[in-house]
Structure formats: structure tokens, C-alpha cells
Amino acid sequence: MAQAETQTPQQEILKVTRNDLPLSCPRPGDAVADLHPRVYLPIEKSGTATCPYCGARYQLTD
């Protein structure tokens, strides 16, 4: 019997600007704001960040 491959779909990269800093996930106003604790993500140096709870990926665009 062959094993079925399970692929996790790539999450969309959410674009943020310096006006959105400090970056937190979930972001204020998100419909999922109560799904996990708010965490602040360091994005300034690398330009990218991933939420350790939900895996949301962010990219700094400016």
C-alpha cells in the first residue's frame, strides 16, 4: 500500500510596512484575534518573520 503524500500548502506572505510596526500576530482587527496569544515579531533586521503559533509569514516591504 502506498503512503499518501501530505503537503502543507504554503501560507500567503503578508506584506507589512514600517507604519505597521511594531508587528504583532494576530494583527489588530484580525478575525482570528482570539486564536492564540498576541506575540510581537522582530522583523526590522531580517525583513521577514514567522509567527511561532500559527505560522503566518510576514515580509517588510519598505
N, CA, C and O of each residue as an XYZ file, in Angstrom:
248
protein
N       0.866     -1.179      0.000
C       0.000      0.000      0.000
C       0.904      1.231      0.000
O       1.818      1.328      0.819
N       0.659      2.152     -0.895
C       1.458      3.379     -0.993
C       0.949      4.399      0.018
O      -0.249      4.533      0.266
N       1.915      5.109      0.586
C       1.530      6.156      1.534
C       1.128      7.400      0.762
O       1.761      7.762     -0.230
N       0.096      8.033      1.216
C      -0.331      9.282      0.597
C       0.591     10.403      1.053
O       0.915     10.520      2.235
N       1.002     11.214      0.105
C       1.843     12.358      0.475
C       0.958     13.456      1.017
O      -0.076     13.791      0.440
N       1.379     14.002      2.124
C       0.641     15.122      2.688
C       1.483     16.365      2.496
O       2.614     16.443      2.975
N       0.941     17.309      1.811
C       1.643     18.556      1.578
C       0.909     19.671      2.283
O      -0.310     19.806      2.178
N       1.669     20.458      2.996
C       1.102     21.614      3.654
C       1.130     22.762      2.661
O       2.197     23.109      2.155
N      -0.010     23.355      2.374
C       0.013     24.467      1.427
C       0.818     25.630      1.980
O       0.764     25.919      3.176
N       1.561     26.292      1.113
C       2.332     27.460      1.527
C       1.362     28.558      1.936
O       0.398     28.856      1.231
N       1.638     29.148      3.086
C       0.805     30.263      3.510
C       1.209     31.494      2.720
O       2.375     31.683      2.375
N       0.237     32.308      2.449
C       0.494     33.572      1.770
C       1.398     34.438      2.644
O       1.245     34.477      3.865
N       2.333     35.127      2.012
C       3.200     36.042      2.756
C       2.460     37.368      2.888
O       2.066     37.979      1.895
N       2.284     37.792      4.116
C       1.570     39.037      4.389
C       2.566     40.191      4.353
O       3.567     40.179      5.070
N       2.290     41.168      3.530
C       3.180     42.315      3.376
C       2.829     43.374      4.415
O       1.661     43.716      4.603
N       3.865     43.889      5.089
C       3.688     44.948      6.074
C       4.694     46.055      5.783
O       5.723     45.825      5.146
N       4.384     47.256      6.256
C       5.285     48.398      6.082
C       5.770     48.854      7.452
O       5.292     48.379      8.483
N       6.706     49.762      7.451
C       7.223     50.288      8.725
C       6.118     50.991      9.518
O       6.217     51.102     10.740
N       5.079     51.462      8.850
C       3.942     52.068      9.554
C       3.177     51.043     10.385
O       2.452     51.417     11.307
N       3.328     49.749     10.070
C       2.642     48.674     10.794
C       3.415     48.204     12.024
O       2.930     47.356     12.773
N       4.608     48.746     12.236
C       5.447     48.308     13.355
C       5.015     48.976     14.649
O       4.528     50.105     14.595
N       5.162     48.354     15.796
C       5.688     47.016     15.974
C       4.707     45.968     15.453
O       3.493     46.107     15.603
N       5.250     44.922     14.843
C       4.447     43.874     14.232
C       4.028     42.858     15.280
O       4.856     42.331     16.024
N       2.736     42.592     15.326
C       2.235     41.557     16.232
C       1.352     40.604     15.451
O       0.783     40.959     14.418
N       1.251     39.407     15.956
C       0.362     38.408     15.373
C      -0.443     37.810     16.515
O       0.132     37.444     17.540
N      -1.744     37.703     16.368
C      -2.533     38.236     15.286
C      -2.502     39.760     15.281
O      -2.307     40.403     16.313
N      -2.699     40.314     14.098
C      -2.679     41.768     13.965
C      -3.990     42.339     14.491
O      -5.026     41.675     14.445
N      -3.941     43.563     14.986
C      -5.182     44.185     15.482
C      -6.256     44.169     14.395
O      -6.004     44.536     13.247
N      -7.438     43.744     14.774
C      -8.549     43.703     13.839
C      -8.675     42.393     13.080
O      -9.658     42.198     12.365
N      -7.707     41.484     13.213
C      -7.825     40.188     12.543
C      -9.007     39.421     13.115
O      -9.286     39.490     14.312
N      -9.694     38.694     12.252
C     -10.841     37.900     12.684
C     -10.407     36.761     13.608
O     -11.217     36.234     14.370
N      -9.138     36.386     13.538
C      -8.634     35.272     14.352
C      -7.933     35.763     15.609
O      -7.128     35.036     16.193
N      -8.225     36.968     16.025
C      -7.501     37.595     17.133
C      -7.561     36.800     18.428
O      -6.727     36.996     19.312
N      -8.529     35.910     18.552
C      -8.629     35.145     19.794
C      -8.114     33.711     19.661
O      -8.322     32.902     20.565
N      -7.450     33.383     18.556
C      -6.998     32.010     18.351
C      -5.678     31.679     19.042
O      -5.427     30.521     19.373
N      -4.841     32.677     19.259
C      -3.606     32.442     20.006
C      -3.176     33.741     20.664
O      -3.641     34.814     20.279
N      -2.292     33.659     21.652
C      -1.849     34.878     22.336
C      -1.141     35.822     21.363
O      -0.494     35.379     20.414
N      -1.269     37.094     21.605
C      -0.574     38.071     20.767
C       0.917     37.984     21.041
O       1.350     38.008     22.194
N       1.694     37.884     19.982
C       3.149     37.880     20.078
C       3.691     38.983     19.182
O       3.142     39.257     18.114
N       4.755     39.602     19.617
C       5.411     40.636     18.818
C       6.576     40.000     18.092
O       7.389     39.294     18.689
N       6.648     40.258     16.790
C       7.623     39.599     15.938
C       8.707     40.571     15.492
O       8.404     41.637     14.956
N       9.967     40.209     15.709
C      11.072     41.065     15.278
C      11.283     40.926     13.768
O      11.757     39.891     13.298
N      10.936     41.951     13.022
C      11.026     41.888     11.569
C      11.987     42.937     11.012
O      12.366     42.881      9.842
N      12.376     43.887     11.850
C      13.144     45.041     11.366
C      14.492     44.659     10.752
O      14.860     45.218      9.719
N      15.228     43.742     11.338
C      16.578     43.430     10.847
C      16.572     42.531      9.619
O      17.272     42.808      8.645
N      15.794     41.466      9.655
C      15.834     40.495      8.555
C      14.849     40.809      7.436
O      15.049     40.390      6.296
N      13.781     41.549      7.759
C      12.770     41.857      6.749
C      11.692     40.796      6.622
O      10.739     40.966      5.861
N      11.836     39.689      7.371
C      10.822     38.646      7.364
C      10.615     38.130      8.782
O      11.500     38.235      9.631
N       9.440     37.575      9.022
C       9.142     36.987     10.324
C       8.044     35.946     10.152
O       7.205     36.044      9.257
N       8.068     34.943     11.033
C       7.053     33.891     11.031
C       6.512     33.742     12.444
O       7.278     33.666     13.405
N       5.213     33.700     12.564
C       4.581     33.539     13.872
C       4.821     32.115     14.381
O       4.564     31.150     13.661
N       5.313     31.979     15.617
C       5.556     30.642     16.152
C       4.281     29.873     16.492
O       4.327     28.654     16.663
N       3.153     30.558     16.593
C       1.895     29.889     16.929
C       1.144     29.397     15.700
O       0.766     28.228     15.626
N       0.927     30.287     14.735
C       0.072     29.919     13.604
C       0.830     29.779     12.291
O       0.266     29.322     11.297
N       2.097     30.166     12.277
C       2.889     30.025     11.060
C       2.688     31.130     10.041
O       3.213     31.049      8.930
N       1.933     32.166     10.401
C       1.746     33.278      9.466
C       3.105     33.873      9.121
O       3.948     34.075      9.995
N       3.306     34.150      7.833
C       4.582     34.695      7.376
C       4.403     36.147      6.968
O       3.441     36.499      6.285
N       5.339     36.984      7.394
C       5.273     38.414      7.143
C       6.541     38.851      6.425
O       7.622     38.306      6.648
N       6.383     39.863      5.545
C       7.529     40.451      4.857
C       7.420     41.964      4.937
O       6.370     42.541      4.656
N       8.520     42.598      5.325
C       8.592     44.052      5.405
C       8.867     44.576      4.004
O       9.835     44.161      3.365
N       8.025     45.485      3.520
C       8.140     45.927      2.132
C       8.854     47.263      1.953
O       9.126     47.653      0.817
N       9.163     47.969      3.019
C       9.889     49.237      2.850
C      10.968     49.401      3.894
O      11.674     50.409      3.899
